[in-house]
Amino acid sequence: MPHLLVAGKIHAAGIAVLEAARTVDPSITFTLVPEAANDAYVPHMESCDGLVIRTQPLTAEIIAKAKALSVVSRHGVGYDAVDVAALNSRNIPLCIVGDVNSRAVAEHTLMLMLAVARRAVAHDQATRSGNWTVRNAFETLELDGKRLLLVGFGRIGRRVAQLAQAFGMIVAAHDPFVTAEIMAALQVEHVADYRAALPAADYVSLHAPPASGAALIGPAEMAGMKRSAIIINAARGGLVDEAALDAALRAGQLGGAGLDVLVNEPPRTATPLLSNPLVTLSPHSAGLTDECAARMAVSSVQNVLDHFAGRLDRKLVVNAAAIGL
């Protein structure tokens, strides 16, 4: 009978799904390991048939410990820390959640955009310290009428476009997998080469997969952007060259940046961006609203239960083709 391991704290809604499944079939068992450290969940791998995992690394060495493992479900949509090849070698499906976080991430993207444009953090600190005259600097910017370039136009990018349009922004997007016709139907301008569109952009928001090589926005790209331009990244660390971004902001070559993701998470204390007053940061929390956490927990748990029930949704299996599913 299947024994499930939940590695990392998940929302109570997901645990409720497990408990309901056990009520129907008492043979289903599960172990909850709320700690995120590897040494907390790895000792339980030998006894698990199905794994729900948060952000911890799942290496080939760890996978080898789980002789009975037959399914892995990520509590999210990214799987950078999972050794997919090791799963493929044993025909183990790797599942992700469905479209449960696009609303939360899109809202967070707009929050960062507004926070940077309106200097929300700096003005909060100034007000608390008695510097009321900061209001007279006229250093804040508006979104209305400004040009937003989206690099990536999947579910999150499309939702960002809708929210941005509600603020009166002019939206353009680059995505090699989305046609100009689809974008036009959403009142979004199609951009074939995002680099060529950077000089005209007031805001650039990244919604692309992890960078496999050079950053999408590096020194060359930043050099051609407006001095007032604002960069937003709530997608993946590494899409923006962090050292180049810090240097460009300190030199006055860009207006600001809002980052929910970094190359090193949590960041090292010596990371220059942490002391840059033109950067607004959040701890990779764009998709971690209470509502989204509940949806992710339910979806990630349901994937494992569906696998054992023989009704796993192939569309949620990222290595389906590799394992012949």
N, C-alpha and C positions, 0 to 999 in steps of 0.2 A: 504494500500500500504506500502511496506517495507521502514522503516527508518533505516539507518545505522549510527553507531557511530564508529568513528576511534579514538581510545584512544592512543595518542602518535604520534609524528611526523613520517611521512612516506615519502618515496621518491615521487617526483612529478609524476613519471610514474604511481604510484598507484592511485593518485588523478585523473590523466588523464583518467584512466579506469572508475572511478566513473562518471566523467563528460560525457564521451562518452555514458555510460549506461543511464544516465539521458536524454541525447539528444534523444536516441531511445525511452525511456519510461519516460516522464516527471513526472510520479507519484513516481519515485524513488527519495528519498531525503537522505541527509546525513549531519552529523555534524562532523567537524574536531576539535579535541582538541589536539593541539600539545604538551602541557605540559605533563610531565610524572607523575606528582603527582596524588595520588588517589583523593584528594579533587577537582581536576580539571575535571576528567571525571565522577566520581560517580553521581553528580547531573543530568547528562544526561541519566543515565541508565533507568529511568522510561519511557522514550519515545522511546527507541530503540528496534528494532526487530532483528537486527543483529549487532554483535560487532566484530571489528578488534582491537586487543590489542597487545601492545608491551610487555614490561617486568613487568608492574605493577601487583601487586597481584589482583587476582579475587577470592574473598572469597565467602563462602556461603551467608554471610550477604549481600554482594553487589549483588550477583546473585538474591537474593530474592527481591531486589528493582525493578528488570526488569521483570515486569509481562508479557510483550509481547515478551521477548527474545526467539528466536528459533534457533539461531546458533551463535557460537563463533569461530573466526578464529585467531590463533596466528600468529604474524608476526615473524615467525621463526619455529624451530622444537622442542624446549623444551617447557615444560608446567608445570614446577615444582611449579610455583606460582598460578596455577589454581586449584580450588577445583573441581576436576573431579566428585567426588561423588555427589556433589550438582547439577551438570549438568545432571548426569545420572538419578537422581531422577525426573527430568522433561523431560527426553528424548531429551536433547539438544545436538546436535553433536558438538564436539570440533575438529576443523580442524587445521592442520599444513601445512606449505608450502611443496612443493615437493623438489626434489633434486636441490636446487638453491644455496646452500652455500658450497657445498663440495669443489669446486675449490678454493674459497676464504680462507676457513679454512685450507685447505691443504697447500696453499702457505704461510699462516701465520705461520703454524707449522714449515715449512722449514726455514722461516725467523728467528724464535726464535732459532731454532737449530743452524743456522749459527751465529746469534748474540751472543749466549752464547759461542759457540766454539771459535769464533774469538775475544771475549771480546770487541765487537763493542761499547757498551756504555762506558765502562771504557776507551777505547782508544780514543774515541771521546772527552771525558772530559779531558783526559791527554793532548791531542794535543791542545785543546783550551786554556789550562792553561800554555802552554809552555813546558810541559814535553815530549819532542820529544824522549828522550832516553827510554821511555817505550817500544819502539819497540825491544830493546835488551833483554827484559826479556824472550823471546821465550816461552811465556805462552799460546799461542793460539794452537788450534787443527784443524785437517782437518776432513772432512766427508768421503773422498775417502778411501775405504777399511775397513771402520769401520762397526761394527755390530749394526743394529737398530732393536729393539724389539718393535713391535706395539701391544698394548693391546687394542683390538677391531679392527675389519677388515670389517667395513661397507663401505659406499661410501667414507667417508673422509679418513679412514684408507687405502683404496685401492689407492686413489689418492696420498696420502703421499708416499706410497710404490713406485709408478711410479716415482715421483719426486726424491725420495731418490736414487733409482736405477740409475737415470740419473747422480747423483753425484758420482756414483761408490760404493754405500753402499750395504752391504749384509743385506737383510731384512728377518726377521722372524716375525711371528704374532701369537697371541692367540685370538681365538674367538670361544666360544662354539657352535655357530650357523653356522660356516663356515667350510666346510670339507677340509681335506688335499688336495684332488684332485683339488678343486677350487683354493686353494693357489698355488699349484704346477704349474698350468697353467699360473699363473702370476709371476712365478719364485720367490715365497715367501715360506720360510720354515715354515711348520706347527708346532706350539708349543702347546702341550696338557696342560701343567702346566706352566703358565707364571712365577710363583715364581722360579721354577727350572731353568728357562732360564735367570733370572736376573744376575747371576754372570758373564755370558759371554757377556752381552750387554754393548756396549759403549754409546748408546743412548737409552732411553726408552721414547716412546711417547704414551700418553693415548688417546683413542678414544672410550671409553666405556660409557654406560648410567650412570646416577647418582648413587652414592654409597648408598645402603640402610642400610648398617651397617658400619663395619670398613672400613677405607680407603683401596684402592687397594694397595697403596704403603705406608706402615707405617714403624715404627722403625725396625721391624724384616726384612722386605724386603730390606730396605736401608743398613742394617748391612752386607748383603751378596753381595752387589754390588761393582763394581770396584771403587777405590778412584777417578778415573778420569771420572766416569760415569756422564752423563748429563740427567736430567729428564725434559720432556716437557709435559705440560698439557694445551691444548686448547679445552678441552671437557667440564668438569663440576667441579666446586669447590667441594672439599671434597674427590676427588679421591686420592689426596695426603695429608698425614698428615702434615699440614703446620708447626706445632711446631717442629715435628721430622725432617722435611726437613731443617728448619733453623738451628737447632742444628747440624745436620750432616754436613752441608756446612761449618759452622763456625769451626767445629772440624777437617775439612779436610778429612772427610769420603766420600765426593762426590765432583765432579768437578764443578757442576753448575746446574742451573735450569732456564727454561723459562716458565713463567706462564701467560696465558691470562685470567684465571679464578681463583677466590678465594672464600673461604667460605662466607665471608662478602664482599658484593659489594655495594657501594665503600668500601674499607678497612678502618678500624679504623686507625687513625694516629699513634697509639702506636703499630701497628702490626710489630713484629720484622723483617719480611721479607722485609719490605719497606726500611730498612737500611742495608740490606745484599748485599754487593757488588758483590756477585756471582750469584745474581738473576736478570734476565731481565724480566720486567713486561710490560704488555699492558692492557688496560682497557676493557677487554671482547669485543674486537673489531675485532676479527679474521674474522667474517663474515660481517663486516660493510664496505666493499669496496663500491664505488659508483655503480658499476655494480651489485653487489650482493644485495645492498639495493633496487635497482630498481626491480630486480627479486622477492625479498621477498614481496615488496609492491604490485606488480601486482598479485602475487599468492595469498596472503592473502586476498586481496579485491575480487579477482575472486572467491575464495571459497564461500564467502557470497552471491555474485550475482548468482553463480551456485546453491546454496541452494534454493534460492527463485525461480529459474527457473526450479527446479526439476531435475537438472543434476549434483548434487554434487558427486565428485569422492570419492567413499567409501574408497579407499586406503589412502586418506589423512585425514580420520576421525579416531582419535586415540581411541575413545570409541565406535566404530561402533558395536562391539559385545554386549557391555553392554546395548545399547539402541535399539538393535534389528534392526539395519540398514542393 
